Amino acid sequence: MNDQAGTTPAGERLQKVLAQAGIGSRREMEEWISAGRVVVNGTVATLGMRVSEGDKIQVDGRHVRLQLQSEPALPRVLLYHKQEGEIVSRDDPKERANVFDALPKLRGQKWIAIGRLDFNTSGLLIFTTSGELANRLMHPRFEVEREYAVRVQGEMTPDQMRQMTKQGIELEDGVVRFEQLSDEGGEGFNHWYRLVLKEGRNRVVRRTFEALGLPVSRLMRVRFGIINLPPRIKRGMMAELGEGEVRAILEWVGLPAGVARQTVDDGRRSKLLRARPRKN
């Protein structure tokens, strides 16, 4: 378990092993280790600690099975079409409808939500059993695109549209700029837009349009990275990705996808995945 000076460190970093085990994202695991919630071989763990086969790991007093095999099992990835009026949290004092309640039950793992949507926002939610995959898709440094369809009360001026794709607008927690913005038309007082962001700050789309004097009346996420919300997944429905689709996502984010092999899909790319450049 302990590294020796002058030798190659043995084993895997503890936070990585915990994330691979589906306990949570790597960032969460680092926080749990710092908080003293993880014990290795009877000793409270520290950040940077490495573990190997045979080490006994406990999280909050519960044993965790190591996953140190050279060819890790593929994680599960689930798409869910969130409805308005649902929360993306396991703990809610108001006991509102919870997106986790409808997900398939897991043994020894848990579903990790990749990016949240607020109570009144609908659209694509991604769940996975891989903390590493969740981290690669959510961490700000990877700048993964999120695409939204938004309906506002009113209409953007040409100057506002240019501003939002050039210099952006200053909010209380920093500048927001849209990578792409298109006018989708509208009727009466309501107007639709499509936009792309490379961040996931809390309520950032709603706050941006409110700062422009255009209250949001409907908001829907339609894409996260290369993963699209397919039309066949109606509100409240879910679909689990197949092996080929999961491997494509892992490759795109730069994570190992096990032994490379072809899947029988007649050579066509899944309609769930959008062909886009690989992330750095």
N, C-alpha and C positions, 0 to 999 in steps of 0.2 A: 504493500500500500504506500509506503513512504518512498520519496525520491532520494537517490544517492548522488552526491556531488560527483561530477565528472562522468556520469553515465546517462544513457538515454532514459528519461522518465518512463516508468512502467505503468501499465494500466491506462484507464480513461479518466478524464476529469469527472468528478462526482456530479456536478450540475448537468453535464452532458448525458450521463447514464440515467439520471432521474428523468430528464426530458424525454429520452428515448423510451423509457418505461411508461410514458404517458401520464406521469404525475402532474405535469404542468409545463409551461414554457421554460426555456433556460433562464430567462430573466427572473421568473417567479422562483425557480429553484435556488438561484443565487441569493434572493431575499430570504428564503426559508433557511438556507444554510447560515447566513449571517445572523438570523434570529435564534439560532440554536435548536431548530426543530428537527435536525437530521443528526443521527448517531451512526457511526461506523465502528464496528467491532467493540461496542461498549463505550466509545469515546465521542464526545460532541464534535461534529465535523467542522472543518474550516474551509473557507474559499480556496480553491486551487488544489485541494486534496485529490489524489488519484486513487481509484479502486480497481481491483482485479477480481477474477473468479475466485470464489471462496470467501471474499469479504462479506460480512453481514451488515446490511443497511436497514435502518429503521427511520421512518418518517412519522413524526407524531406518535411514536410507539408502535407503529405497524411495520411489519417486515416488507421489504421490497425485493422482488426477484431481479437479479442483474440481467442485462441484455448486452453482452459483450461479444457476441458472435461476429465473425468477420463479414458475414452476409446478413445484415439485419432484416428481419421480416418487414414487408411493406406495411406502412401505416394504413389505417382506414381513413377515408375522406368522404364526407357526407355533405351534400348540398341541401339547403332548406330554404323555401320561399317564405320568409317571415311576413306575418300579417301585422297591420297596425293594431295596437292594443296589446302587444306582447312585449315582455322585457327579456333582455339578454343577461340574466343574472340568476344564480341559484338561490340567492338570499334577498327577499323582498318583504319588508315589514307590512306592506299593504296586501301581500298575498295575491298579486295579479297573475294573469296567465304567463307562464314561463316557457320559453322555447326549449329548455332542456327536458321538460316533462314528457315530450312526445318522442324523444330520441330513443333508438334501440338501447337496451341495457347492456352494459359491459361488465366483465369480470376482471379485476386486477388493473383496470385502466379507467380513464374518464375521457369524455368528450371535451375538447378544448375549442372554444369559439375563436375563430380568426376574424377579429374586428367586430366591434359592436354596432348595433343600430339602435337609435333611441326609440322610445315607446311609440311614437307616432310615425315612424319611418318603416317602410316595407322593403321587400326585395331580398337579394342574395345574402345568405349567411352560409359560411363554410365552417364545418366542424371536422376535427381530426383527432387521432389518438397520438399524434407526434408533436411533442413540445418543440422539437427542432424545426419542423416544417412551419408550425405556427409562428415561431420567432422570425424565420426568414421572410414570411409574408407580412408580418406586422411591424417589425422594427423600423423606425424612421430612416435608418441609414441605407436600407435596401430600396427605398422610394418606389414601392409597388403601387401601380395605378389603381384608382377606384373610379368607376364610371357611374354616374347618376342621371336619372331622368327627374326633372324638378318642374313643378307647376307653381307659378307665383301669381300674386294678385297685382296686376300691372304689367309693364313691359320695359325691358332694358333699352336704354338709348344706345345709339352706335358708339358714343364716347365711352359709356360704361362697359360695353362688350370689349372694346379695344383695351380699356384699362385692366380688365380682369385677366386678359391673356398676355399683357405686357408687364406692367409694374405691379399689378395686384392692388389690394386694399389692406390698410392697417386695421387689425382688430386688437383687442386688449391683450391678447397673448401672441401677437406677432403678425407678420404679413401673410396674406393668403393670395395665391395666384392660381388660376386655372390653367392646366396644360392644354386643354382644348375646350372650346365652347361653341355650341351651334344653336341657332334659333329653330325650334321645331314647330312654331306657329301656335295659334290658339283661337278661341272664340270668346267674344264678350270681354269680360274683365280679366279672365285667366289666360296665362301664356305659358307654353312649355319650352324648356331648354334641356339640352344634353351637355354635360360637363365632365371633365376628367381632372382628378386631383391625385397628387402623390403623397398624401398624408391622411391621417385619420383622427384629427383632433375632435374633441367632443363638440357635437352639433355644429361643426364648422360650416357646412353648406347653409344651414338655416341662418346662422349668425351673419354669414357673408351677405346673403340677400336682404336680411333685415337692415344691415348697415347701408345698403343701397336704397332703402325705402321700399322694398318689394317683399312683403310677407309671403312665406312659403305655405301653400295650401295642400301640397302633396309632394312627397319625396320618396324615391324608390332607387335602390342600388341595383344595377343591372350587370355589373362586371367587377371582379376583383382579380387583378393581375391578368393571367391568361384564362381565367375561369369565367365563363358566361352563365347567366341565369337562363336556362333553356325555356322556351314557351310552354313545353309540355308539363313543367313543374308548376302547377297552379298554387295559389295562396294556401298555405298550411300544409303543402305536400313536400316530400323529400325524396332524394335519390342518392344512392351510394355509387361512387365512381368505381369503374373497373380497374383491373391491374394495369392495363396499358395507359389509361388516363392518369393514374397515380404516378406511374413511372415518368410520364411526360412532365408532370408538375415538379417532381423531385429533381429531374434533370434541369428544368428551367431555373429553379432556385439554387442549383449547385450542390445538392445533397446526393449521397450515394443511393442508387436505386437497385442495389443487389446485382446479380449477374445479368449482364445485358442479354436479352433474348427477344425474339419477335413474338407478338401476339397475333392471333388470327382475327384480323379486323378488315380484311380484303384491301388493305393498304390505304384506306381513307382515314383522315384525321377525325377524331371525335368532334361533333358539333358543339360540345360543351366547352372545348378549349379553343382559344383564339390564337392564331399564329402571330407571335410577337417575339422581338429579340430577347435572348437570354439575359438575365440580370447579371451584373458584375458582382 
